[in-house]
Amino acid sequence: MNAFEIRGGNKLSGSITPQGAKNEALQVLCAVLLTDAPVTLKNVPDIIDVNTLIELLEDMGVKVSRPVPNTVVLQADGIDPDYFNTHAFKKKSGKLRGTVMLAGPMLARFKKAYIPQPGGDKIGRRRLDTHILGFEKMGVAFDYDQENQMFSLNGTNLHGARILMEEPSVTGTANLLMAAVLAEGMTTIYNAACEPYVQQLCLMLNSMGAKITGISSNLLIVEGVKTLGGCTHTLLADMIEVGSFIGLAAMTQSELTIKNVNLESLGIIPDVFKRLGIDLSINGDDIYVPAQDHYRITKFIDGSILTVYDHPWPGFTPDLISIMLVVATQAKGTVLIHQKMFESRLFFVDKLIEMGAQIVLCDPHRAVVIGLDKQQSLRGINMVSPDIRAGVALLIAALSATGKSTIQNIHQIDRGYERIDERLNALGADIKRI
């Protein structure tokens, strides 16, 4: 089954609970390699990317059990460090960006690691410089195998260091943190990413016995310890799913309640949706989105056209830019969508234009959207999901469209969204796997 067949135009209603955070899961799963004690992770999303990483951990010797749905118990007491230099590792790790974060804990505990060329979405260049340069400052030597496209890292001389990151990379921060917690001496990481998922990783490591201060800031201070123990850790709700459901409600004129969203971890996400004119209210830890016939894009205070752009936390997450672009197609007004981080993430707009949206793609990073104000529905078409976030954006467009749409390559959607068809059908959507 590799396609969704969607019949759009249905108004949805009811409550939906977001899955556990995919990006947090990839970090904390790598962290289990730092100890030989059992680690219990709760609210783990049952999605392809996370399951691929769990399978890879099993292949290298981690014991894995799933006592109840969305809970995983892992124990890394029989690791084979040489597994990383096998063809099997190279093949499986090439499918997933998150495997780069195995390097930090492997260097910390086993003093050697391997980093393959990044896998995952084809949304533009993803450099490893931040990781490699940080490790070098901590005394790690590296060599690049051109034929196998693999970095081999030697952490025999791993030690604490002062690190000024050239960019606040989330995976780079996580990798350096996990190397530092068992490194001798003090490590300071300045210009560190401070996303909620990095904060969660810090809290988990501290519960295992690490000594990290500066959590939630861009200056992390790590005092190396000798060993770490086990812990139980619960993942946050996935902020990208929360944003996706807000956009879905607006596009389909639906009344939805999004439950248990971990509101404090959402940052400015609700406010940015409000700037598109979407009415939403907060009830405890839930977000209520009423059915709206119309929503009007606001302007800047000086009357100029609104720009929505991505930025490192606490700015707006790049993973919701695709959703914002789709939602804007049925708003009243005009908005400039500026995707700064990845140069290929807006290339799915040709499908939206084919569906009837009014979009001008200015360059690989910017698109101007002239909203249709619900005066003209999008029309169903056949399309292909190019990456996780664009795939769900196209799914939202299809659910709001008139007629039947088909989305191929839904493997991309399944990589990041747990049983999305079943969960949305329970709210009144018409999605079939074919």
C-alpha positions as CSV (number, residue, x, y, z in Angstrom):
1,M,0.0,0.0,0.0
2,N,1.8,3.1,-1.2
3,A,-0.9,5.7,-1.8
4,F,-3.8,7.6,-0.2
5,E,-7.0,8.2,-2.0
6,I,-8.8,11.2,-0.5
7,R,-12.3,12.5,-1.1
8,G,-12.3,16.0,0.1
9,G,-14.9,18.5,1.2
10,N,-15.8,16.8,4.5
11,K,-16.0,18.9,7.7
12,L,-14.3,17.1,10.6
13,S,-15.3,17.3,14.2
14,G,-14.2,15.9,17.5
15,S,-11.0,15.6,19.6
16,I,-7.6,14.3,18.6
17,T,-4.4,13.8,20.7
18,P,-1.0,14.4,19.1
19,Q,1.5,11.7,19.0
20,G,4.8,11.8,20.9
21,A,7.4,14.0,19.3
22,K,9.3,12.4,16.5
23,N,12.4,14.7,16.7
24,E,12.7,14.2,20.5
25,A,12.3,10.4,20.1
26,L,15.3,10.3,17.7
27,Q,17.5,12.1,20.3
28,V,16.5,10.2,23.4
29,L,16.8,6.8,21.6
30,C,20.4,7.6,20.8
31,A,21.0,8.6,24.4
32,V,20.3,5.0,25.7
33,L,23.7,4.0,24.4
34,L,25.3,6.1,27.2
35,T,24.5,3.5,29.8
36,D,24.3,-0.3,30.3
37,A,21.2,0.1,32.5
38,P,17.6,-0.1,31.3
39,V,16.0,3.0,30.0
40,T,12.2,3.3,29.7
41,L,10.8,5.8,27.1
42,K,7.1,6.6,27.1
43,N,4.8,8.3,24.5
44,V,7.1,7.1,21.7
45,P,5.5,7.5,18.3
46,D,4.9,4.3,16.3
47,I,6.3,5.7,13.0
48,I,8.7,4.5,10.4
49,D,11.7,6.8,11.2
50,V,11.5,6.0,15.0
51,N,11.0,2.2,14.3
52,T,14.0,2.2,11.9
53,L,16.2,3.7,14.6
54,I,15.0,1.2,17.1
55,E,15.7,-1.7,14.7
56,L,19.2,-0.3,14.1
57,L,19.8,-0.2,17.9
58,E,18.6,-3.8,18.1
59,D,21.0,-4.8,15.3
60,M,24.0,-3.4,17.2
61,G,23.1,-5.3,20.4
62,V,20.5,-3.2,22.3
63,K,17.8,-5.2,24.1
64,V,14.4,-3.9,23.2
65,S,10.9,-4.6,24.6
66,R,7.6,-3.0,24.2
67,P,5.5,-3.7,27.3
68,V,2.5,-1.5,26.2
69,P,1.8,0.5,23.1
70,N,4.1,3.6,22.7
71,T,6.4,2.5,25.5
72,V,9.8,1.1,24.8
73,V,12.3,-0.3,27.2
74,L,15.9,-0.4,26.0
75,Q,19.2,-1.8,27.5
76,A,22.5,-1.2,25.8
77,D,24.6,-3.8,27.8
78,G,25.8,-5.8,24.8
79,I,26.9,-3.3,22.2
80,D,29.1,-4.3,19.2
81,P,30.9,-1.0,18.3
82,D,32.2,-2.6,15.1
83,Y,28.6,-3.0,13.7
84,F,28.9,0.6,12.6
85,N,31.5,-0.4,10.0
86,T,29.3,-3.0,8.3
87,H,27.3,-2.8,5.1
88,A,24.1,-3.4,7.0
89,F,24.6,-0.3,9.1
90,K,25.4,1.8,6.1
91,K,22.4,0.6,4.2
92,K,19.9,1.2,7.1
93,S,21.4,4.4,8.4
94,G,21.3,6.0,4.9
95,K,17.5,6.1,5.3
96,L,17.5,8.2,8.4
97,R,19.0,11.6,9.3
98,G,18.8,10.8,13.0
99,T,21.5,8.2,12.9
100,V,24.1,11.0,13.0
101,M,23.3,11.4,16.7
102,L,24.6,7.9,17.5
103,A,28.1,9.3,17.2
104,G,28.0,11.4,20.4
105,P,27.1,8.6,22.8
106,M,29.4,6.1,21.0
107,L,32.4,8.4,21.3
108,A,31.5,9.0,25.0
109,R,31.2,5.4,25.9
110,F,33.2,3.4,23.4
111,K,35.7,6.1,22.1
112,K,34.9,5.4,18.5
113,A,32.0,6.1,16.1
114,Y,31.0,6.3,12.5
115,I,28.9,8.9,10.7
116,P,27.3,8.1,7.3
117,Q,26.2,10.8,4.9
118,P,22.9,12.1,6.1
119,G,19.7,10.3,5.0
120,G,16.0,11.3,5.3
121,D,14.2,14.0,3.5
122,K,15.4,15.4,0.2
123,I,14.8,19.0,1.2
124,G,18.2,20.4,0.6
125,R,21.8,20.3,1.9
126,R,22.4,19.1,5.4
127,R,25.9,19.7,6.5
128,L,27.9,17.7,9.1
129,D,30.4,20.5,9.7
130,T,28.8,21.6,13.0
131,H,29.1,18.0,14.4
132,I,32.6,17.3,13.1
133,L,34.1,20.7,14.1
134,G,32.6,20.4,17.6
135,F,34.0,16.9,18.1
136,E,37.4,18.1,16.9
137,K,37.5,20.7,19.7
138,M,36.8,17.8,22.1
139,G,39.9,16.0,20.9
140,V,38.3,13.6,18.4
141,A,40.2,12.7,15.3
142,F,38.3,11.9,12.1
143,D,38.9,10.4,8.8
144,Y,36.6,10.4,5.7
145,D,36.2,7.3,3.6
146,Q,35.3,8.7,0.1
147,E,34.4,5.3,-1.3
148,N,31.9,4.4,1.4
149,Q,30.9,8.0,2.2
150,M,31.6,7.5,5.9
151,F,33.3,9.5,8.6
152,S,35.2,7.4,11.1
153,L,35.8,9.1,14.5
154,N,38.5,8.3,17.1
155,G,37.6,9.5,20.6
156,T,40.5,8.1,22.5
157,N,41.5,11.6,23.6
158,L,37.9,12.9,24.2
159,H,37.8,15.7,26.7
160,G,35.8,18.7,27.7
161,A,36.2,21.9,25.6
162,R,34.8,25.3,25.0
163,I,32.7,25.1,21.8
164,L,31.2,28.0,19.9
165,M,28.8,26.5,17.4
166,E,28.7,28.2,14.0
167,E,24.9,27.5,13.8
168,P,22.4,26.5,16.5
169,S,21.9,23.0,15.0
170,V,19.5,20.8,17.0
171,T,21.2,17.5,16.0
172,G,24.6,19.1,16.4
173,T,23.8,20.3,20.0
174,A,22.4,16.9,20.9
175,N,25.4,15.1,19.6
176,L,27.9,17.3,21.4
177,L,25.9,17.1,24.6
178,M,25.9,13.3,24.6
179,A,29.6,13.2,23.9
180,A,30.3,15.7,26.7
181,V,28.4,14.1,29.5
182,L,31.0,11.3,29.9
183,A,34.0,13.3,28.7
184,E,36.6,14.3,31.2
185,G,36.4,17.9,32.3
186,M,34.0,20.8,31.6
187,T,32.4,21.4,28.3
188,T,30.6,24.7,27.3
189,I,28.4,24.8,24.2
190,Y,27.6,28.4,23.2
191,N,25.1,29.2,20.4
192,A,23.5,25.9,21.3
193,A,20.0,25.0,20.1
194,C,17.5,25.4,22.9
195,E,14.4,23.8,21.3
196,P,12.1,22.0,23.8
197,Y,13.4,18.6,22.5
198,V,16.9,19.6,23.4
199,Q,15.7,20.7,26.8
200,Q,14.0,17.3,27.2
201,L,17.2,15.5,26.2
202,C,19.1,17.6,28.9
203,L,16.5,16.7,31.5
204,M,16.7,13.0,30.6
205,L,20.5,13.0,30.8
206,N,20.4,14.7,34.2
207,S,18.0,12.1,35.5
208,M,20.6,9.5,34.4
209,G,23.2,11.2,36.5
210,A,24.7,13.8,34.1
211,K,25.5,17.4,35.2
212,I,24.1,19.9,32.7
213,T,23.2,23.5,33.5
214,G,21.9,26.3,31.4
215,I,19.0,24.2,30.1
216,S,16.6,26.2,27.9
217,S,19.3,28.8,27.2
218,N,21.8,28.9,24.3
219,L,24.8,28.4,26.7
220,L,25.0,24.8,28.0
221,I,27.6,23.8,30.6
222,V,28.4,20.2,31.0
223,E,30.5,18.7,33.8
224,G,31.7,15.2,32.7
225,V,30.8,12.3,34.9
226,K,32.2,8.7,35.0
227,T,29.0,6.7,34.4
228,L,25.3,7.2,33.8
229,G,22.4,5.1,35.0
230,G,19.0,4.2,33.7
231,C,15.8,6.3,33.8
232,T,12.2,6.7,32.8
233,H,11.4,9.5,30.4
234,T,8.2,10.7,28.8
235,L,8.3,12.4,25.5
236,L,6.5,15.7,24.7
237,A,3.6,15.9,22.3
238,D,4.7,16.5,18.7
239,M,4.5,20.3,18.1
240,I,4.4,19.6,14.3
241,E,1.3,17.5,14.6
242,V,-0.3,20.1,16.8
243,G,0.3,22.7,14.1
244,S,-0.8,20.4,11.4
245,F,-4.2,19.8,13.2
246,I,-4.7,23.6,13.6
247,G,-4.1,24.1,9.9
248,L,-6.3,21.1,9.0
249,A,-9.2,22.6,11.1
250,A,-9.0,25.9,9.4
251,M,-8.7,24.5,5.8
252,T,-11.7,22.2,6.2
253,Q,-13.8,24.6,8.2
254,S,-13.9,22.1,11.1
255,E,-14.4,22.2,14.8
256,L,-11.5,20.4,16.5
257,T,-10.1,20.0,20.0
258,I,-6.4,19.1,20.1
259,K,-5.8,17.4,23.5
260,N,-2.7,17.4,25.7
261,V,-0.5,19.7,23.5
262,N,2.2,20.6,26.1
263,L,1.3,24.2,25.6
264,E,4.5,25.6,27.1
265,S,6.6,23.7,24.5
266,L,4.7,25.2,21.5
267,G,6.4,28.6,21.8
268,I,5.0,31.1,19.2
269,I,3.3,28.4,17.0
270,P,-0.3,29.3,18.1
271,D,0.4,33.0,17.7
272,V,1.7,32.5,14.1
273,F,-1.5,30.7,13.2
274,K,-3.5,33.5,14.7
275,R,-1.7,35.9,12.4
276,L,-3.2,34.0,9.5
277,G,-6.6,34.8,11.0
278,I,-7.3,31.4,12.6
279,D,-9.4,31.6,15.7
280,L,-8.2,29.3,18.5
281,S,-8.5,29.2,22.3
282,I,-6.6,27.6,25.1
283,N,-8.4,25.4,27.6
284,G,-5.9,24.1,30.1
285,D,-3.5,22.0,28.0
286,D,-5.9,21.7,25.1
287,I,-6.3,23.9,22.0
288,Y,-9.9,24.4,20.6
289,V,-10.3,25.5,17.0
290,P,-13.9,26.5,16.1
291,A,-15.3,26.1,12.6
292,Q,-14.6,29.2,10.6
293,D,-16.1,30.2,7.3
294,H,-13.3,32.7,6.6
295,Y,-10.0,33.7,8.1
296,R,-8.1,36.9,7.3
297,I,-4.3,37.3,7.2
298,T,-3.2,40.2,9.3
299,K,-0.6,42.8,8.2
300,F,2.4,44.2,9.9
301,I,1.7,47.3,12.1
302,D,2.9,49.6,9.3
303,G,0.4,48.0,6.9
304,S,3.0,46.0,4.9
305,I,2.4,42.4,3.8
306,L,2.9,39.7,6.4
307,T,6.0,37.5,6.2
308,V,6.1,34.1,7.8
309,Y,9.6,32.7,8.1
310,D,11.4,30.0,10.0
311,H,14.0,30.7,12.6
312,P,15.8,28.7,15.4
313,W,13.9,28.4,18.6
314,P,12.2,30.3,20.0
315,G,11.4,31.4,16.5
316,F,8.9,29.5,14.2
317,T,9.9,25.9,13.4
318,P,10.8,25.2,9.7
319,D,8.8,21.9,9.9
320,L,5.5,23.9,9.9
321,I,6.4,26.2,6.9
322,S,4.8,23.8,4.4
323,I,1.6,23.7,6.5
324,M,1.4,27.5,6.8
325,L,1.8,27.8,3.0
326,V,-1.1,25.5,2.4
327,V,-3.3,27.1,5.0
328,A,-2.7,30.5,3.5
329,T,-4.1,29.4,0.1
330,Q,-7.7,29.6,1.5
331,A,-7.2,32.7,3.7
332,K,-8.2,36.2,2.8
333,G,-5.2,38.3,2.0
334,T,-1.6,37.9,0.9
335,V,1.4,36.5,2.8
336,L,5.1,35.9,1.9
337,I,6.3,32.5,3.0
338,H,10.1,32.5,3.5
339,Q,11.7,29.1,4.1
340,K,15.3,30.1,5.1
341,M,16.9,26.8,6.2
342,F,16.2,24.3,3.3
343,E,16.4,25.3,-0.3
344,S,14.1,22.5,-1.7
345,R,11.3,22.5,0.8
346,L,8.9,24.8,-1.2
347,F,9.2,22.8,-4.5
348,F,5.8,21.1,-3.8
349,V,3.9,24.3,-4.6
350,D,3.5,23.2,-8.2
351,K,1.0,20.7,-7.0
352,L,-0.9,23.3,-5.1
353,I,-1.0,25.6,-8.1
354,E,-2.4,22.7,-10.2
355,M,-5.1,22.4,-7.5
356,G,-6.0,26.0,-8.1
357,A,-4.0,27.8,-5.5
358,Q,-2.6,31.3,-6.3
359,I,1.1,31.1,-5.5
360,V,4.1,32.8,-7.0
361,L,7.3,30.8,-6.3
362,C,9.9,33.6,-6.2
363,D,13.0,31.4,-5.7
364,P,13.8,28.2,-3.8
365,H,13.3,29.9,-0.5
366,R,10.3,32.3,-1.0
367,A,6.7,32.1,-2.2
368,V,3.9,34.7,-2.2
369,V,0.5,33.2,-1.5
370,I,-2.6,35.1,-2.5
371,G,-5.5,33.6,-0.5
372,L,-8.7,32.4,-2.2
373,D,-10.8,33.3,0.8
374,K,-12.9,30.1,0.4
375,Q,-14.4,31.7,-2.7
376,Q,-13.0,28.9,-4.8
377,S,-12.2,25.4,-3.5
378,L,-9.0,23.6,-4.4
379,R,-9.6,20.7,-6.8
380,G,-8.5,17.1,-6.3
381,I,-5.5,15.9,-8.4
382,N,-2.9,13.1,-8.4
383,M,0.3,14.0,-6.7
384,V,3.4,12.6,-5.0
385,S,4.6,13.2,-1.5
386,P,8.2,14.6,-1.7
387,D,9.0,14.7,2.0
388,I,7.3,14.2,5.4
389,R,6.0,17.8,6.0
390,A,5.1,18.5,2.3
391,G,3.2,15.2,2.3
392,V,1.0,16.2,5.2
393,A,0.5,19.7,3.7
394,L,-0.7,18.1,0.5
395,L,-2.9,15.8,2.5
396,I,-4.5,18.8,4.2
397,A,-5.0,20.5,0.8
398,A,-6.6,17.3,-0.5
399,L,-9.0,17.1,2.5
400,S,-10.2,20.6,1.8
401,A,-10.5,20.1,-2.0
402,T,-13.4,19.3,-4.2
403,G,-13.3,15.8,-5.6
404,K,-10.8,12.9,-5.4
405,S,-7.1,13.3,-4.8
406,T,-4.4,10.6,-4.8
407,I,-1.1,11.0,-3.0
408,Q,1.6,8.6,-4.0
409,N,4.7,7.8,-1.9
410,I,2.9,8.0,1.4
411,H,5.9,6.2,2.9
412,Q,7.1,9.7,3.4
413,I,4.1,10.6,5.5
414,D,4.2,7.4,7.5
415,R,7.8,8.2,8.4
416,G,6.6,11.1,10.6
417,Y,2.8,10.6,11.4
418,E,1.4,7.7,13.3
419,R,-1.7,6.1,11.6
420,I,-2.7,9.5,10.3
421,D,-5.4,8.1,8.0
422,E,-7.1,6.1,10.8
423,R,-7.0,9.0,13.2
424,L,-8.4,11.6,10.8
425,N,-11.0,9.2,9.5
426,A,-12.3,8.9,13.1
427,L,-13.0,12.6,12.8
428,G,-14.9,12.4,9.6
429,A,-12.2,12.4,6.9
430,D,-12.4,10.1,3.9
431,I,-8.9,8.6,3.4
432,K,-8.2,5.2,2.0
433,R,-4.9,3.4,1.6
434,I,-4.6,1.8,-1.8
